Structure formats: C-alpha cells, structure tokens
Amino acid sequence: MINESATQCRFCSVSIDPGVATLIAGRQEKVNEACSDASYLRRTATAMYVFLAVSLIFTLAYWGFLITFWTALVLMIRWQVKFGDLLTNDPDYAKARRSKNISLLLVLGGLPLGILANPLLSDVIDMLWPSVLQ
C-alpha cells in the first residue's frame, strides 16, 4: 500500500506522482473485486452440479439447480460487463478470467444436463405419449 501523503518511496527514494498512485490503487482494487466475483461465480457453477446430482435422488433439489443456474448466468454477465475490459498485467486477474471462462463452460454444460434431468420432463412425456412408454 502507498501512503497517500508520501511524495517519494521510502525504499528507493523515487518520487511518487499522486495521480498515478491513485490510478494504480483504483485499478488494483478493481482487480481484487474481479478475483472475488470470479470466485463466487465458480462456486455457484460448481454448486449447480451438486444440486443437479442431488436432484436425481430428491426431485425437490432441482429447484436449487435452477436457482444456481440462473444466478451463475447473471453473475457471469455481470462479471463480463464490470471487468471484461480491465487493462492490467496482474496474474491474479488472469486467474480470475480463467475461472470465469471455466464457469462459462460449466454453465453451458449444465444447460443440456439440466434439461435431461428435469423431473417435470418425464411427466410431460407421459402426458403426451403414454403409449410409447408402455
């Protein structure tokens, strides 16, 4: 962290421009927020699969899958809008971007799996084509 009242670095005695220091601190704060949001997104996408697996046993858990699916989708769009154009060479930001991309793949994979595991889908098929299943 940089002391806002400092005019030079206490270690190397290089002068510090307050405008540049403020810009860098703001960008670092945004990188930290991007990392945090990407972590939430990744956990939500993982929880989506947990709910999907549990819904194969307890059909009520399918609602958890639906909620986490839509939450992950909203979080992904929000992350891309807020942090997609951030210019930084911070390695943590690269990890956050990778985490967001993996979450995107998880959500895209969850869509067809969620449709196939839909407990209501079997009821609809039974109503439409009862003779096919017998």
N, CA, C and O atoms as CSV, one atom per row, in Angstrom:
chain,resi,resn,atom,element,x,y,z
A,1,MET,N,N,0.833,-1.174,0.000
A,1,MET,CA,C,0.000,0.000,0.000
A,1,MET,C,C,0.880,1.241,0.000
A,1,MET,O,O,1.997,1.239,0.518
A,2,ILE,N,N,0.350,2.283,-0.588
A,2,ILE,CA,C,1.081,3.549,-0.682
A,2,ILE,C,C,0.440,4.554,0.259
A,2,ILE,O,O,-0.778,4.728,0.283
A,3,ASN,N,N,1.289,5.205,1.027
A,3,ASN,CA,C,0.818,6.282,1.881
A,3,ASN,C,C,0.455,7.459,0.990
A,3,ASN,O,O,1.290,7.935,0.221
A,4,GLU,N,N,-0.776,7.929,1.085
A,4,GLU,CA,C,-1.241,8.996,0.185
A,4,GLU,C,C,-0.496,10.309,0.382
A,4,GLU,O,O,-0.419,11.126,-0.535
A,5,SER,N,N,0.046,10.511,1.565
A,5,SER,CA,C,0.751,11.772,1.813
A,5,SER,C,C,2.219,11.700,1.419
A,5,SER,O,O,2.908,12.720,1.447
A,6,ALA,N,N,2.712,10.532,1.056
A,6,ALA,CA,C,4.124,10.382,0.699
A,6,ALA,C,C,4.388,10.983,-0.680
A,6,ALA,O,O,3.582,10.844,-1.600
A,7,THR,N,N,5.497,11.632,-0.796
A,7,THR,CA,C,5.903,12.212,-2.079
A,7,THR,C,C,7.007,11.412,-2.736
A,7,THR,O,O,7.292,11.592,-3.920
A,8,GLN,N,N,7.631,10.525,-1.969
A,8,GLN,CA,C,8.655,9.649,-2.541
A,8,GLN,C,C,8.635,8.300,-1.841
A,8,GLN,O,O,8.186,8.189,-0.700
A,9,CYS,N,N,9.120,7.286,-2.524
A,9,CYS,CA,C,9.164,5.933,-1.988
A,9,CYS,C,C,10.174,5.877,-0.849
A,9,CYS,O,O,11.289,6.382,-0.977
A,10,ARG,N,N,9.788,5.272,0.244
A,10,ARG,CA,C,10.688,5.206,1.393
A,10,ARG,C,C,11.785,4.171,1.205
A,10,ARG,O,O,12.762,4.175,1.955
A,11,PHE,N,N,11.650,3.280,0.218
A,11,PHE,CA,C,12.665,2.254,-0.011
A,11,PHE,C,C,13.690,2.676,-1.055
A,11,PHE,O,O,14.891,2.479,-0.866
A,12,CYS,N,N,13.218,3.255,-2.155
A,12,CYS,CA,C,14.136,3.570,-3.249
A,12,CYS,C,C,14.249,5.064,-3.525
A,12,CYS,O,O,15.021,5.461,-4.398
A,13,SER,N,N,13.516,5.892,-2.821
A,13,SER,CA,C,13.545,7.355,-2.919
A,13,SER,C,C,13.106,7.895,-4.272
A,13,SER,O,O,13.485,9.008,-4.637
A,14,VAL,N,N,12.318,7.135,-5.024
A,14,VAL,CA,C,11.771,7.609,-6.293
A,14,VAL,C,C,10.554,8.467,-5.973
A,14,VAL,O,O,9.770,8.135,-5.084
A,15,SER,N,N,10.398,9.566,-6.697
A,15,SER,CA,C,9.253,10.431,-6.443
A,15,SER,C,C,7.963,9.751,-6.913
A,15,SER,O,O,7.951,9.013,-7.898
A,16,ILE,N,N,6.889,10.020,-6.183
A,16,ILE,CA,C,5.591,9.401,-6.457
A,16,ILE,C,C,4.636,10.479,-6.930
A,16,ILE,O,O,4.425,11.485,-6.253
A,17,ASP,N,N,4.058,10.252,-8.111
A,17,ASP,CA,C,3.038,11.155,-8.631
A,17,ASP,C,C,1.703,10.751,-8.007
A,17,ASP,O,O,1.273,9.610,-8.181
A,18,PRO,N,N,1.038,11.650,-7.286
A,18,PRO,CA,C,-0.216,11.283,-6.612
A,18,PRO,C,C,-1.306,10.808,-7.571
A,18,PRO,O,O,-2.087,9.923,-7.223
A,19,GLY,N,N,-1.372,11.382,-8.771
A,19,GLY,CA,C,-2.383,10.969,-9.746
A,19,GLY,C,C,-2.165,9.547,-10.216
A,19,GLY,O,O,-3.116,8.774,-10.333
A,20,VAL,N,N,-0.908,9.193,-10.489
A,20,VAL,CA,C,-0.579,7.837,-10.935
A,20,VAL,C,C,-0.819,6.842,-9.804
A,20,VAL,O,O,-1.334,5.747,-10.031
A,21,ALA,N,N,-0.446,7.227,-8.593
A,21,ALA,CA,C,-0.657,6.346,-7.439
A,21,ALA,C,C,-2.145,6.080,-7.226
A,21,ALA,O,O,-2.529,4.951,-6.918
A,22,THR,N,N,-2.972,7.084,-7.381
A,22,THR,CA,C,-4.418,6.919,-7.238
A,22,THR,C,C,-4.970,6.011,-8.331
A,22,THR,O,O,-5.814,5.156,-8.062
A,23,LEU,N,N,-4.499,6.191,-9.558
A,23,LEU,CA,C,-4.937,5.365,-10.683
A,23,LEU,C,C,-4.562,3.904,-10.455
A,23,LEU,O,O,-5.384,3.012,-10.664
A,24,ILE,N,N,-3.339,3.656,-10.032
A,24,ILE,CA,C,-2.881,2.282,-9.807
A,24,ILE,C,C,-3.637,1.644,-8.653
A,24,ILE,O,O,-4.006,0.472,-8.723
A,25,ALA,N,N,-3.867,2.403,-7.598
A,25,ALA,CA,C,-4.610,1.861,-6.448
A,25,ALA,C,C,-6.048,1.520,-6.848
A,25,ALA,O,O,-6.578,0.492,-6.427
A,26,GLY,N,N,-6.674,2.363,-7.645
A,26,GLY,CA,C,-8.034,2.086,-8.122
A,26,GLY,C,C,-8.094,0.857,-8.995
A,26,GLY,O,O,-9.026,0.059,-8.896
A,27,ARG,N,N,-7.100,0.701,-9.853
A,27,ARG,CA,C,-7.060,-0.469,-10.730
A,27,ARG,C,C,-6.825,-1.741,-9.924
A,27,ARG,O,O,-7.420,-2.779,-10.215
A,28,GLN,N,N,-5.958,-1.669,-8.909
A,28,GLN,CA,C,-5.712,-2.838,-8.071
A,28,GLN,C,C,-6.967,-3.228,-7.289
A,28,GLN,O,O,-7.246,-4.412,-7.100
A,29,GLU,N,N,-7.710,-2.237,-6.845
A,29,GLU,CA,C,-8.961,-2.507,-6.136
A,29,GLU,C,C,-9.946,-3.219,-7.051
A,29,GLU,O,O,-10.664,-4.120,-6.618
A,30,LYS,N,N,-9.978,-2.814,-8.317
A,30,LYS,CA,C,-10.878,-3.443,-9.280
A,30,LYS,C,C,-10.434,-4.878,-9.588
A,30,LYS,O,O,-11.270,-5.762,-9.773
A,31,VAL,N,N,-9.126,-5.104,-9.642
A,31,VAL,CA,C,-8.611,-6.467,-9.854
A,31,VAL,C,C,-9.000,-7.358,-8.687
A,31,VAL,O,O,-9.412,-8.501,-8.888
A,32,ASN,N,N,-8.874,-6.846,-7.470
A,32,ASN,CA,C,-9.260,-7.627,-6.295
A,32,ASN,C,C,-10.742,-7.976,-6.333
A,32,ASN,O,O,-11.124,-9.096,-5.995
A,33,GLU,N,N,-11.566,-7.040,-6.737
A,33,GLU,CA,C,-13.005,-7.284,-6.842
A,33,GLU,C,C,-13.307,-8.304,-7.937
A,33,GLU,O,O,-14.195,-9.142,-7.776
A,34,ALA,N,N,-12.572,-8.238,-9.049
A,34,ALA,CA,C,-12.767,-9.201,-10.133
A,34,ALA,C,C,-12.416,-10.606,-9.668
A,34,ALA,O,O,-13.106,-11.564,-10.018
A,35,CYS,N,N,-11.359,-10.740,-8.891
A,35,CYS,CA,C,-10.970,-12.053,-8.369
A,35,CYS,C,C,-12.031,-12.598,-7.420
A,35,CYS,O,O,-12.373,-13.779,-7.477
A,36,SER,N,N,-12.544,-11.749,-6.559
A,36,SER,CA,C,-13.568,-12.159,-5.611
A,36,SER,C,C,-14.840,-12.584,-6.336
A,36,SER,O,O,-15.415,-13.625,-6.018
A,37,ASP,N,N,-15.281,-11.796,-7.300
A,37,ASP,CA,C,-16.502,-12.119,-8.041
A,37,ASP,C,C,-16.335,-13.391,-8.870
A,37,ASP,O,O,-17.277,-14.173,-9.000
A,38,ALA,N,N,-15.141,-13.604,-9.432
A,38,ALA,CA,C,-14.900,-14.824,-10.202
A,38,ALA,C,C,-14.941,-16.048,-9.296
A,38,ALA,O,O,-15.389,-17.119,-9.706
A,39,SER,N,N,-14.473,-15.884,-8.069
A,39,SER,CA,C,-14.528,-16.985,-7.111
A,39,SER,C,C,-15.976,-17.338,-6.775
A,39,SER,O,O,-16.332,-18.515,-6.722
A,40,TYR,N,N,-16.810,-16.323,-6.548
A,40,TYR,CA,C,-18.235,-16.569,-6.293
A,40,TYR,C,C,-18.896,-17.260,-7.487
A,40,TYR,O,O,-19.696,-18.182,-7.326
A,41,LEU,N,N,-18.549,-16.803,-8.665
A,41,LEU,CA,C,-19.111,-17.380,-9.879
A,41,LEU,C,C,-18.731,-18.848,-10.006
A,41,LEU,O,O,-19.579,-19.681,-10.324
A,42,ARG,N,N,-17.475,-19.170,-9.761
A,42,ARG,CA,C,-17.017,-20.553,-9.876
A,42,ARG,C,C,-17.710,-21.449,-8.847
A,42,ARG,O,O,-18.092,-22.578,-9.157
A,43,ARG,N,N,-17.867,-20.944,-7.629
A,43,ARG,CA,C,-18.547,-21.729,-6.594
A,43,ARG,C,C,-20.021,-21.945,-6.951
A,43,ARG,O,O,-20.569,-23.020,-6.708
A,44,THR,N,N,-20.647,-20.943,-7.516
A,44,THR,CA,C,-22.052,-21.076,-7.912
A,44,THR,C,C,-22.206,-22.106,-9.026
A,44,THR,O,O,-23.131,-22.917,-9.006
A,45,ALA,N,N,-21.294,-22.071,-9.996
A,45,ALA,CA,C,-21.359,-23.035,-11.097
A,45,ALA,C,C,-21.113,-24.456,-10.591
A,45,ALA,O,O,-21.717,-25.405,-11.091
A,46,THR,N,N,-20.243,-24.603,-9.620
A,46,THR,CA,C,-19.997,-25.927,-9.042
A,46,THR,C,C,-21.211,-26.398,-8.240
A,46,THR,O,O,-21.602,-27.562,-8.317
A,47,ALA,N,N,-21.798,-25.489,-7.476
A,47,ALA,CA,C,-22.989,-25.836,-6.686
A,47,ALA,C,C,-24.142,-26.256,-7.593
A,47,ALA,O,O,-24.974,-27.079,-7.212
A,48,MET,N,N,-24.184,-25.690,-8.784
A,48,MET,CA,C,-25.222,-26.050,-9.739
A,48,MET,C,C,-25.163,-27.552,-10.042
A,48,MET,O,O,-26.201,-28.210,-10.110
A,49,TYR,N,N,-23.965,-28.090,-10.222
A,49,TYR,CA,C,-23.814,-29.508,-10.500
A,49,TYR,C,C,-24.131,-30.365,-9.275
A,49,TYR,O,O,-24.647,-31.476,-9.401
A,50,VAL,N,N,-23.822,-29.843,-8.099
A,50,VAL,CA,C,-24.168,-30.573,-6.878
A,50,VAL,C,C,-25.690,-30.695,-6.769
A,50,VAL,O,O,-26.213,-31.775,-6.493
A,51,PHE,N,N,-26.391,-29.588,-6.988
A,51,PHE,CA,C,-27.852,-29.644,-6.950
A,51,PHE,C,C,-28.398,-30.560,-8.038
A,51,PHE,O,O,-29.384,-31.264,-7.820
A,52,LEU,N,N,-27.771,-30.555,-9.193
A,52,LEU,CA,C,-28.227,-31.429,-10.276
A,52,LEU,C,C,-28.066,-32.898,-9.892
A,52,LEU,O,O,-28.954,-33.709,-10.154
A,53,ALA,N,N,-26.947,-33.241,-9.276
A,53,ALA,CA,C,-26.722,-34.627,-8.853
A,53,ALA,C,C,-27.705,-35.023,-7.755
A,53,ALA,O,O,-28.248,-36.128,-7.774
A,54,VAL,N,N,-27.931,-34.131,-6.806
A,54,VAL,CA,C,-28.860,-34.443,-5.719
A,54,VAL,C,C,-30.287,-34.537,-6.249
A,54,VAL,O,O,-31.099,-35.289,-5.709
A,55,SER,N,N,-30.599,-33.780,-7.302
A,55,SER,CA,C,-31.957,-33.810,-7.850
A,55,SER,C,C,-32.289,-35.153,-8.486
A,55,SER,O,O,-33.463,-35.462,-8.691
A,56,LEU,N,N,-31.285,-35.949,-8.797
A,56,LEU,CA,C,-31.555,-37.290,-9.318
A,56,LEU,C,C,-32.111,-38.193,-8.226
A,56,LEU,O,O,-32.774,-39.190,-8.512
A,57,ILE,N,N,-31.839,-37.839,-6.969
A,57,ILE,CA,C,-32.352,-38.605,-5.832
A,57,ILE,C,C,-33.590,-37.926,-5.242
A,57,ILE,O,O,-34.623,-38.563,-5.035
A,58,PHE,N,N,-33.469,-36.630,-4.977
A,58,PHE,CA,C,-34.564,-35.837,-4.422
A,58,PHE,C,C,-34.978,-34.797,-5.456
A,58,PHE,O,O,-34.228,-33.856,-5.717
A,59,THR,N,N,-36.135,-34.948,-6.033
A,59,THR,CA,C,-36.543,-34.066,-7.125
A,59,THR,C,C,-36.703,-32.611,-6.693
A,59,THR,O,O,-36.635,-31.708,-7.528
A,60,LEU,N,N,-36.910,-32.379,-5.417
A,60,LEU,CA,C,-37.042,-31.004,-4.928
A,60,LEU,C,C,-35.740,-30.220,-5.106
A,60,LEU,O,O,-35.769,-28.996,-5.229
A,61,ALA,N,N,-34.615,-30.907,-5.121
A,61,ALA,CA,C,-33.318,-30.248,-5.290
A,61,ALA,C,C,-33.161,-29.663,-6.697
A,61,ALA,O,O,-32.246,-28.876,-6.940
A,62,TYR,N,N,-34.031,-30.036,-7.609
A,62,TYR,CA,C,-33.963,-29.476,-8.966
A,62,TYR,C,C,-34.186,-27.971,-8.934
A,62,TYR,O,O,-33.646,-27.242,-9.766
A,63,TRP,N,N,-34.984,-27.505,-7.971
A,63,TRP,CA,C,-35.186,-26.061,-7.838
A,63,TRP,C,C,-33.869,-25.377,-7.480
A,63,TRP,O,O,-33.596,-24.271,-7.947
A,64,GLY,N,N,-33.057,-26.026,-6.658
A,64,GLY,CA,C,-31.728,-25.490,-6.339
A,64,GLY,C,C,-30.868,-25.397,-7.584
A,64,GLY,O,O,-30.129,-24.430,-7.768
A,65,PHE,N,N,-30.969,-26.410,-8.442
A,65,PHE,CA,C,-30.234,-26.363,-9.707
A,65,PHE,C,C,-30.677,-25.169,-10.548
A,65,PHE,O,O,-29.845,-24.431,-11.076
A,66,LEU,N,N,-31.984,-24.986,-10.667
A,66,LEU,CA,C,-32.494,-23.874,-11.480
A,66,LEU,C,C,-32.046,-22.515,-10.919
A,66,LEU,O,O,-31.652,-21.625,-11.673
A,67,ILE,N,N,-32.111,-22.371,-9.608
A,67,ILE,CA,C,-31.725,-21.102,-8.986
A,67,ILE,C,C,-30.235,-20.837,-9.186
A,67,ILE,O,O,-29.846,-19.721,-9.530
A,68,THR,N,N,-29.399,-21.855,-8.972
A,68,THR,CA,C,-27.962,-21.648,-9.151
A,68,THR,C,C,-27.594,-21.468,-10.624
A,68,THR,O,O,-26.648,-20.745,-10.936
A,69,PHE,N,N,-28.320,-22.108,-11.521
A,69,PHE,CA,C,-28.057,-21.919,-12.951
A,69,PHE,C,C,-28.278,-20.465,-13.340
A,69,PHE,O,O,-27.413,-19.845,-13.959
A,70,TRP,N,N,-29.436,-19.920,-12.978
A,70,TRP,CA,C,-29.737,-18.536,-13.340
A,70,TRP,C,C,-28.842,-17.548,-12.590
A,70,TRP,O,O,-28.460,-16.515,-13.140
A,71,THR,N,N,-28.513,-17.861,-11.350
A,71,THR,CA,C,-27.608,-16.998,-10.599
A,71,THR,C,C,-26.235,-16.966,-11.253
A,71,THR,O,O,-25.634,-15.900,-11.386
A,72,ALA,N,N,-25.739,-18.123,-11.659
A,72,ALA,CA,C,-24.430,-18.180,-12.328
A,72,ALA,C,C,-24.471,-17.407,-13.644
A,72,ALA,O,O,-23.508,-16.724,-13.992
A,73,LEU,N,N,-25.556,-17.510,-14.361
A,73,LEU,CA,C,-25.679,-16.776,-15.620
A,73,LEU,C,C,-25.649,-15.266,-15.392
A,73,LEU,O,O,-24.974,-14.537,-16.119
A,74,VAL,N,N,-26.378,-14.803,-14.386
A,74,VAL,CA,C,-26.392,-13.370,-14.061
A,74,VAL,C,C,-25.016,-12.921,-13.588
A,74,VAL,O,O,-24.533,-11.869,-14.006
A,75,LEU,N,N,-24.376,-13.711,-12.714
A,75,LEU,CA,C,-23.046,-13.353,-12.226
A,75,LEU,C,C,-22.024,-13.299,-13.361
A,75,LEU,O,O,-21.125,-12.458,-13.356
A,76,MET,N,N,-22.167,-14.196,-14.324
A,76,MET,CA,C,-21.239,-14.204,-15.447
A,76,MET,C,C,-21.390,-12.953,-16.310
A,76,MET,O,O,-20.398,-12.336,-16.699
A,77,ILE,N,N,-22.616,-12.590,-16.603
A,77,ILE,CA,C,-22.855,-11.380,-17.396
A,77,ILE,C,C,-22.363,-10.159,-16.635
A,77,ILE,O,O,-21.737,-9.269,-17.212
A,78,ARG,N,N,-22.646,-10.121,-15.343
A,78,ARG,CA,C,-22.200,-9.001,-14.501
A,78,ARG,C,C,-20.678,-8.904,-14.483
A,78,ARG,O,O,-20.130,-7.806,-14.584
A,79,TRP,N,N,-19.983,-10.043,-14.354
A,79,TRP,CA,C,-18.527,-10.039,-14.331
A,79,TRP,C,C,-17.978,-9.511,-15.651
A,79,TRP,O,O,-17.058,-8.693,-15.671
A,80,GLN,N,N,-18.544,-9.980,-16.737
A,80,GLN,CA,C,-18.046,-9.563,-18.050
A,80,GLN,C,C,-18.252,-8.073,-18.273
A,80,GLN,O,O,-17.381,-7.403,-18.828
A,81,VAL,N,N,-19.393,-7.550,-17.848
A,81,VAL,CA,C,-19.675,-6.125,-18.029
A,81,VAL,C,C,-18.739,-5.279,-17.160
A,81,VAL,O,O,-18.208,-4.269,-17.621
A,82,LYS,N,N,-18.538,-5.690,-15.904
A,82,LYS,CA,C,-17.740,-4.897,-14.982
A,82,LYS,C,C,-16.240,-5.015,-15.207
A,82,LYS,O,O,-15.518,-4.025,-15.092
A,83,PHE,N,N,-15.759,-6.226,-15.530
A,83,PHE,CA,C,-14.316,-6.460,-15.526
A,83,PHE,C,C,-13.764,-6.957,-16.852
A,83,PHE,O,O,-12.559,-7.187,-16.956
A,84,GLY,N,N,-14.587,-7.127,-17.852
A,84,GLY,CA,C,-14.117,-7.673,-19.122
A,84,GLY,C,C,-13.121,-6.794,-19.846
A,84,GLY,O,O,-12.270,-7.301,-20.577
A,85,ASP,N,N,-13.208,-5.485,-19.659
A,85,ASP,CA,C,-12.313,-4.570,-20.374
A,85,ASP,C,C,-11.220,-3.993,-19.477
A,85,ASP,O,O,-10.595,-2.996,-19.839
A,86,LEU,N,N,-10.982,-4.593,-18.329
A,86,LEU,CA,C,-9.966,-4.121,-17.398
A,86,LEU,C,C,-8.578,-4.374,-17.978
A,86,LEU,O,O,-8.265,-5.495,-18.381
A,87,LEU,N,N,-7.754,-3.340,-18.020
A,87,LEU,CA,C,-6.401,-3.461,-18.553
A,87,LEU,C,C,-5.421,-3.558,-17.392
A,87,LEU,O,O,-5.201,-2.590,-16.663
A,88,THR,N,N,-4.844,-4.726,-17.233
A,88,THR,CA,C,-3.855,-4.955,-16.192
A,88,THR,C,C,-3.029,-6.177,-16.551
A,88,THR,O,O,-3.482,-7.055,-17.286
A,89,ASN,N,N,-1.822,-6.224,-16.030
A,89,ASN,CA,C,-0.988,-7.399,-16.243
A,89,ASN,C,C,-0.859,-8.207,-14.953
A,89,ASN,O,O,0.071,-9.000,-14.807
A,90,ASP,N,N,-1.773,-8.012,-14.036
A,90,ASP,CA,C,-1.776,-8.719,-12.759
A,90,ASP,C,C,-2.080,-10.202,-13.003
A,90,ASP,O,O,-3.079,-10.522,-13.648
A,91,PRO,N,N,-1.243,-11.104,-12.502
A,91,PRO,CA,C,-1.505,-12.538,-12.720
A,91,PRO,C,C,-2.786,-13.018,-12.034
A,91,PRO,O,O,-3.395,-13.993,-12.474
A,92,ASP,N,N,-3.191,-12.346,-10.970
A,92,ASP,CA,C,-4.446,-12.726,-10.318
A,92,ASP,C,C,-5.645,-12.446,-11.215
A,92,ASP,O,O,-6.626,-13.189,-11.192
A,93,TYR,N,N,-5.568,-11.375,-12.008
A,93,TYR,CA,C,-6.650,-11.075,-12.937
A,93,TYR,C,C,-6.731,-12.151,-14.022
A,93,TYR,O,O,-7.822,-12.531,-14.448
A,94,ALA,N,N,-5.573,-12.635,-14.462
A,94,ALA,CA,C,-5.569,-13.710,-15.460
A,94,ALA,C,C,-6.222,-14.970,-14.895
A,94,ALA,O,O,-6.952,-15.667,-15.599
A,95,LYS,N,N,-5.957,-15.257,-13.624
A,95,LYS,CA,C,-6.585,-16.413,-12.979
A,95,LYS,C,C,-8.092,-16.204,-12.846
A,95,LYS,O,O,-8.866,-17.143,-13.034
A,96,ALA,N,N,-8.512,-14.988,-12.526
A,96,ALA,CA,C,-9.938,-14.682,-12.409
A,96,ALA,C,C,-10.624,-14.840,-13.760
A,96,ALA,O,O,-11.734,-15.367,-13.836
A,97,ARG,N,N,-9.975,-14.391,-14.815
A,97,ARG,CA,C,-10.546,-14.522,-16.158
A,97,ARG,C,C,-10.671,-15.988,-16.542
A,97,ARG,O,O,-11.671,-16.398,-17.132
A,98,ARG,N,N,-9.656,-16.776,-16.207
A,98,ARG,CA,C,-9.697,-18.209,-16.482
A,98,ARG,C,C,-10.819,-18.872,-15.685
A,98,ARG,O,O,-11.531,-19.730,-16.207
A,99,SER,N,N,-10.974,-18.482,-14.445
A,99,SER,CA,C,-12.042,-19.021,-13.612
A,99,SER,C,C,-13.409,-18.676,-14.186
A,99,SER,O,O,-14.321,-19.503,-14.177
A,100,LYS,N,N,-13.546,-17.450,-14.687
A,100,LYS,CA,C,-14.805,-17.048,-15.328
A,100,LYS,C,C,-15.067,-17.881,-16.574
A,100,LYS,O,O,-16.206,-18.275,-16.821
A,101,ASN,N,N,-14.033,-18.156,-17.362
A,101,ASN,CA,C,-14.206,-18.946,-18.585
A,101,ASN,C,C,-14.568,-20.399,-18.270
A,101,ASN,O,O,-15.385,-21.002,-18.966
A,102,ILE,N,N,-13.961,-20.956,-17.226
A,102,ILE,CA,C,-14.308,-22.319,-16.814
A,102,ILE,C,C,-15.750,-22.362,-16.328
A,102,ILE,O,O,-16.482,-23.311,-16.610
A,103,SER,N,N,-16.152,-21.332,-15.599
A,103,SER,CA,C,-17.541,-21.255,-15.135
A,103,SER,C,C,-18.506,-21.174,-16.305
A,103,SER,O,O,-19.590,-21.756,-16.264
A,104,LEU,N,N,-18.114,-20.454,-17.347
A,104,LEU,CA,C,-18.947,-20.384,-18.547
A,104,LEU,C,C,-19.134,-21.770,-19.150
A,104,LEU,O,O,-20.242,-22.137,-19.540
A,105,LEU,N,N,-18.055,-22.537,-19.225
A,105,LEU,CA,C,-18.166,-23.898,-19.752
A,105,LEU,C,C,-19.047,-24.774,-18.861
A,105,LEU,O,O,-19.824,-25.591,-19.355
A,106,LEU,N,N,-18.920,-24.598,-17.549
A,106,LEU,CA,C,-19.763,-25.367,-16.627
A,106,LEU,C,C,-21.242,-25.024,-16.808
A,106,LEU,O,O,-22.094,-25.912,-16.798
A,107,VAL,N,N,-21.538,-23.749,-16.971
A,107,VAL,CA,C,-22.933,-23.332,-17.146
A,107,VAL,C,C,-23.469,-23.831,-18.480
A,107,VAL,O,O,-24.597,-24.318,-18.556
A,108,LEU,N,N,-22.666,-23.712,-19.528
A,108,LEU,CA,C,-23.110,-24.200,-20.834
A,108,LEU,C,C,-23.315,-25.708,-20.826
A,108,LEU,O,O,-24.224,-26.213,-21.485
A,109,GLY,N,N,-22.480,-26.432,-20.087
A,109,GLY,CA,C,-22.659,-27.877,-19.961
A,109,GLY,C,C,-23.847,-28.233,-19.089
A,109,GLY,O,O,-24.477,-29.273,-19.284
A,110,GLY,N,N,-24.154,-27.379,-18.133
A,110,GLY,CA,C,-25.272,-27.635,-17.239
A,110,GLY,C,C,-26.620,-27.469,-17.905
A,110,GLY,O,O,-27.601,-28.074,-17.474
A,111,LEU,N,N,-26.686,-26.660,-18.951
A,111,LEU,CA,C,-27.963,-26.429,-19.627
A,111,LEU,C,C,-28.542,-27.717,-20.211
A,111,LEU,O,O,-29.674,-28.060,-19.870
A,112,PRO,N,N,-27.830,-28.450,-21.071
A,112,PRO,CA,C,-28.440,-29.685,-21.593
A,112,PRO,C,C,-28.609,-30.764,-20.522
A,112,PRO,O,O,-29.568,-31.535,-20.560
A,113,LEU,N,N,-27.677,-30.817,-19.570
A,113,LEU,CA,C,-27.827,-31.802,-18.492
A,113,LEU,C,C,-29.040,-31.487,-17.628
A,113,LEU,O,O,-29.748,-32.394,-17.188
A,114,GLY,N,N,-29.278,-30.214,-17.388
A,114,GLY,CA,C,-30.442,-29.810,-16.610
A,114,GLY,C,C,-31.740,-30.121,-17.315
A,114,GLY,O,O,-32.728,-30.491,-16.681
A,115,ILE,N,N,-31.739,-29.972,-18.620
A,115,ILE,CA,C,-32.946,-30.308,-19.395
A,115,ILE,C,C,-33.193,-31.810,-19.352
A,115,ILE,O,O,-34.333,-32.247,-19.197
A,116,LEU,N,N,-32.136,-32.600,-19.488
A,116,LEU,CA,C,-32.297,-34.052,-19.462
A,116,LEU,C,C,-32.712,-34.564,-18.084
A,116,LEU,O,O,-33.458,-35.538,-17.985
A,117,ALA,N,N,-32.237,-33.919,-17.029
A,117,ALA,CA,C,-32.532,-34.369,-15.666
A,117,ALA,C,C,-33.802,-33.747,-15.107
A,117,ALA,O,O,-34.148,-33.985,-13.950
A,118,ASN,N,N,-34.495,-32.959,-15.907
A,118,ASN,CA,C,-35.693,-32.279,-15.437
A,118,ASN,C,C,-36.744,-33.298,-15.004
A,118,ASN,O,O,-37.201,-34.091,-15.827
A,119,PRO,N,N,-37.137,-33.294,-13.723
A,119,PRO,CA,C,-38.136,-34.265,-13.268
A,119,PRO,C,C,-39.517,-34.013,-13.861
A,119,PRO,O,O,-40.327,-34.936,-13.949
A,120,LEU,N,N,-39.794,-32.785,-14.267
A,120,LEU,CA,C,-41.092,-32.483,-14.865
A,120,LEU,C,C,-41.174,-32.965,-16.307
A,120,LEU,O,O,-42.266,-33.176,-16.835
A,121,LEU,N,N,-40.027,-33.137,-16.938
A,121,LEU,CA,C,-39.992,-33.565,-18.334
A,121,LEU,C,C,-40.589,-34.957,-18.500
A,121,LEU,O,O,-41.287,-35.215,-19.480
A,122,SER,N,N,-40.328,-35.844,-17.570
A,122,SER,CA,C,-40.890,-37.202,-17.677
A,122,SER,C,C,-42.412,-37.176,-17.541
A,122,SER,O,O,-43.102,-37.969,-18.180
A,123,ASP,N,N,-42.943,-36.267,-16.711
A,123,ASP,CA,C,-44.400,-36.142,-16.586
A,123,ASP,C,C,-45.021,-35.625,-17.873
A,123,ASP,O,O,-46.094,-36.073,-18.275
A,124,VAL,N,N,-44.344,-34.678,-18.520
A,124,VAL,CA,C,-44.846,-34.134,-19.784
A,124,VAL,C,C,-44.831,-35.209,-20.859
A,124,VAL,O,O,-45.783,-35.316,-21.633
A,125,ILE,N,N,-43.785,-35.998,-20.922
A,125,ILE,CA,C,-43.693,-37.071,-21.911
A,125,ILE,C,C,-44.787,-38.103,-21.654
A,125,ILE,O,O,-45.395,-38.607,-22.598
A,126,ASP,N,N,-45.044,-38.422,-20.383
A,126,ASP,CA,C,-46.114,-39.371,-20.051
A,126,ASP,C,C,-47.474,-38.857,-20.503
A,126,ASP,O,O,-48.312,-39.635,-20.961
A,127,MET,N,N,-47.696,-37.560,-20.378
A,127,MET,CA,C,-48.990,-36.991,-20.786
A,127,MET,C,C,-49.129,-36.976,-22.303
A,127,MET,O,O,-50.206,-37.257,-22.827
A,128,LEU,N,N,-48.056,-36.652,-23.011
A,128,LEU,CA,C,-48.139,-36.518,-24.460
A,128,LEU,C,C,-48.117,-37.865,-25.178
A,128,LEU,O,O,-48.880,-38.081,-26.119
A,129,TRP,N,N,-47.253,-38.759,-24.741
A,129,TRP,CA,C,-47.095,-40.032,-25.406
A,129,TRP,C,C,-47.151,-41.186,-24.421
A,129,TRP,O,O,-46.131,-41.829,-24.172
A,130,PRO,N,N,-48.320,-41.463,-23.856
A,130,PRO,CA,C,-48.386,-42.548,-22.853
A,130,PRO,C,C,-48.174,-43.943,-23.463
A,130,PRO,O,O,-47.658,-44.841,-22.798
A,131,SER,N,N,-48.570,-44.117,-24.713
A,131,SER,CA,C,-48.446,-45.451,-25.307
A,131,SER,C,C,-47.010,-45.772,-25.704
A,131,SER,O,O,-46.655,-46.944,-25.827
A,132,VAL,N,N,-46.186,-44.761,-25.905
A,132,VAL,CA,C,-44.811,-45.014,-26.316
A,132,VAL,C,C,-44.011,-45.671,-25.211
A,132,VAL,O,O,-43.158,-46.519,-25.476
A,133,LEU,N,N,-44.279,-45.288,-23.980
A,133,LEU,CA,C,-43.509,-45.795,-22.845
A,133,LEU,C,C,-44.018,-47.137,-22.328
A,133,LEU,O,O,-43.343,-47.780,-21.524
A,134,GLN,N,N,-45.198,-47.571,-22.776
A,134,GLN,CA,C,-45.750,-48.832,-22.264
A,134,GLN,C,C,-45.461,-49.990,-23.153
A,134,GLN,O,O,-45.862,-51.114,-22.853
